């Protein structure tokens, strides 16, 4: 399970932070225009960034940025190097088995795989140093570098100017979520959607949490220079916006006929795998594994839409956007309920739910939070209104990641000391242990463990 992370950052409750937030919104608008203008920009490859005077130093002792970003990206065994290992995975036994089962040919050259396991781009847009074997390289996240490569390290260059030339403004939570979700949930781009058939053939279940995954892949320091150029990262904001954007992405893809079904059957990748994939046996005394969920008005034992992000968004809305919480909850319930009526009704309900999630994303991105906000959100996740909705593995795994993420945020804010956080680590680990094995998941055990973890954090308030 994910270990405790002591990554850096501060809350954005001050006037300067709000100004930075509006600056991020302006950069988002600039990036939207630049992404269209530079749609034909070339991908120059990881080697272009790897010089010893750029990002390829052996030690992080650069004056402006660390300059050892390449080394951290290439870590051979830690999570920070996962992107660099993405292509190599395709040559492993499991990938070869999946590709053979699905008739894809060699996994390392299959378009269905390269969309997420490499910086996959058309041949005509590849620079001289481009290599698919680099895996998920710099430009997968930062954008094709032709327009901004030469200007982004100049003394008089500005971040806004680089964004206007095609650099992706990843400091904007909605932009970052959109980039990450392309592979960590799926998109309509070639090779960026993990189907139920792929999972049946052996592909891992897709899971994502924006702040936690960002921390695992963070190759830079948020020092004073970074803050001056891009503002400080607020982990609570990043996590919350990530949940809202994930809800929108899932509904957007679900609403498209090309993604929502496979022949006669619905595309089960949208549904909660482990609600159905539990042990099946027949004994004299029945053994129910399906637990009624108060957030889903669906017929007993019907496959539920995977609502892990909806549950988290409902919790955070109650605290940080209470004026929109009831309408979002209503839209979510109506969406689940429409599943039992028909596809036209479900699509209409999906559109309303997506609009509600979009509104929450904007509100959460522009909100101003107090020092107690993370404490209050943790309490909401484990509280009476939300806790009964943890009836399935995926939502429960998302919940414990959220509590851990928000605990880390409190440490970075200085609200909890590192020592105090370490002192309650056993409680967090018990919650993690209760979702370690999907086959052994028990809703009651998880809810109890999550409650203990949340109460131990509350004591530190």
PyMOL commands that set and color helices and strands:
alter all, ss='L'
color gray80, all
select helices_A, chain A and resi 15-37+46-49+69-73+79-81+88-91+93-102+107-109+111-117+123-125+132-134+138-142+159-164+173-184+196-201+210-216+224-230+235-254+257-260+268-270+273-276+308-320+322-338+343-366+373-382+384-387+393-413+418-423+425-433+438-440+443-458
alter helices_A, ss='H'
color red, helices_A
select strands_A, chain A and resi 261-262+265-266
alter strands_A, ss='S'
color yellow, strands_A
deselect
rebuild
show_as cartoon
